[in-house]
Amino acid sequence: MAEADGAALLRLDGVSRVYDDGFPVHALRPTTLDIARGAYVTITGPSGSGKSTLLNLLGLLDTPTAGSYRVDGVELCGAAEVLRNAVRGQMFGFVFQAFHLLPGRTALENVEIGMLYGPHGRRARRALATEAMERIGLTHRLHADPRTLSGGERQRVAIARAIAARPRVLFCDEPTGNLDSANTANVLELLRELSRAGLTVVVVTHEPEVAAAGEQRLRVVDGVVGPA
Ligand SMILES: Nc1ncnc2c1ncn2[C@@H]1O[C@H](COP(=O)(O)OP(=O)(O)OP(=O)(O)O)[C@@H](O)[C@H]1O
């Protein structure tokens, strides 16, 4: 995909989201926001303020009601689903609060499964998954069942699954929500390392220490996005 010189990697322009279940809920007010390549963005705000809505729109998991959203200069609002799927699949990785690892499969297999519908063959998937497990520092647990891993280790495997296919952006929704403080610190350090290595990282969080790690800190209140 073409690099738009000097432009933001992710650019929202007047993007809003209104849910309509009989009456309108303005989950995200018209938002204009640039996220540069390699940025480390954290998003905080009260419960129900629109954080997940913003993350889902940025991650192409949801479609805006209005506005323009460009990824690497390519307009994706109103774009064909096949293009949105391709951009999401090739450029984005996702990590959620619940780790969503399959029990009865090894950690390595769980990382490979994330690439099952991508362009990589079996061997390439294994190589990429092994490399991702190295990056998260769990080569000694490649063949462990996730049930035998600590919460922090499980989340690192989920991060390995999200980064294995070498996405450009990693979106995390409450990635430390299920972790104690030691494991939170561990996951934070990993996100920082990935960011330093050039990955664009966008994290929604309730936790002040996780929010503080961001270089571009945003706060959402009543669907309005501003600086934290
Ligand atoms: N599918 C939906 N249908 C209708 N309303 C929705 C839907 N999803 C979210 N909302 C509403 O949109 C608003 C923003 O929700 P959102 O999940 O983005 O908030 P949040 O800041 O992520 O909250 P939390 O911190 O509790 O996860 C809330 O009022 C919520 O009830």
The ligand as a Tripos MOL2 file, in Angstrom:
@<TRIPOS>MOLECULE
LIG
   31    33     1     0     0
SMALL
NO_CHARGES

@<TRIPOS>ATOM
      1 N1        -24.3550   -1.7760   19.7940 N.pl3     1 LIG1
      2 C1        -24.8070   -0.7310   20.4940 C.ar      1 LIG1
      3 N2        -26.0930   -0.3400   20.4130 N.ar      1 LIG1
      4 C2        -26.5370    0.7310   21.1040 C.ar      1 LIG1
      5 N3        -25.7850    1.4720   21.9210 N.ar      1 LIG1
      6 C3        -24.4870    1.1290   22.0460 C.ar      1 LIG1
      7 C4        -23.9300    0.0110   21.3510 C.ar      1 LIG1
      8 N4        -22.6220   -0.0900   21.6770 N.ar      1 LIG1
      9 C5        -22.3730    0.9080   22.5370 C.ar      1 LIG1
     10 N5        -23.4820    1.6470   22.7600 N.ar      1 LIG1
     11 C6        -23.5930    2.8450   23.6100 C.3       1 LIG1
     12 O1        -22.6560    3.8140   23.1220 O.3       1 LIG1
     13 C7        -22.0480    4.5000   24.2130 C.3       1 LIG1
     14 C8        -20.5290    4.3200   24.1370 C.3       1 LIG1
     15 O2        -20.2030    2.9460   24.3690 O.3       1 LIG1
     16 P1        -18.7180    2.3920   24.4030 P.3       1 LIG1
     17 O3        -18.8010    0.9090   24.5390 O.co2     1 LIG1
     18 O4        -17.9780    2.9490   23.2560 O.co2     1 LIG1
     19 O5        -18.1570    3.0410   25.7380 O.3       1 LIG1
     20 P2        -16.7910    2.7630   26.5300 P.3       1 LIG1
     21 O6        -16.2360    4.0980   26.8600 O.co2     1 LIG1
     22 O7        -15.9550    1.8300   25.7640 O.co2     1 LIG1
     23 O8        -17.3690    2.0650   27.8340 O.3       1 LIG1
     24 P3        -16.6660    1.0050   28.8400 P.3       1 LIG1
     25 O9        -15.5000    1.7140   29.4590 O.co2     1 LIG1
     26 O10       -17.7490    0.7390   29.8470 O.co2     1 LIG1
     27 O11       -16.3000   -0.1890   28.0220 O.co2     1 LIG1
     28 C9        -22.6790    3.9360   25.4670 C.3       1 LIG1
     29 O12       -23.7410    4.7930   25.8280 O.3       1 LIG1
     30 C10       -23.2090    2.5900   25.0350 C.3       1 LIG1
     31 O13       -24.2980    2.2130   25.8100 O.3       1 LIG1
@<TRIPOS>BOND
     1     1     2 1
     2     2     3 ar
     3     2     7 ar
     4     3     4 ar
     5     4     5 ar
     6     5     6 ar
     7     6     7 ar
     8     6    10 ar
     9     7     8 ar
    10     8     9 ar
    11     9    10 ar
    12    10    11 1
    13    11    12 1
    14    11    30 1
    15    12    13 1
    16    13    14 1
    17    13    28 1
    18    14    15 1
    19    15    16 1
    20    16    17 2
    21    16    18 1
    22    16    19 1
    23    19    20 1
    24    20    21 2
    25    20    22 1
    26    20    23 1
    27    23    24 1
    28    24    25 2
    29    24    26 1
    30    24    27 1
    31    28    29 1
    32    28    30 1
    33    30    31 1
@<TRIPOS>SUBSTRUCTURE
     1 LIG1         1 GROUP 0 **** ****
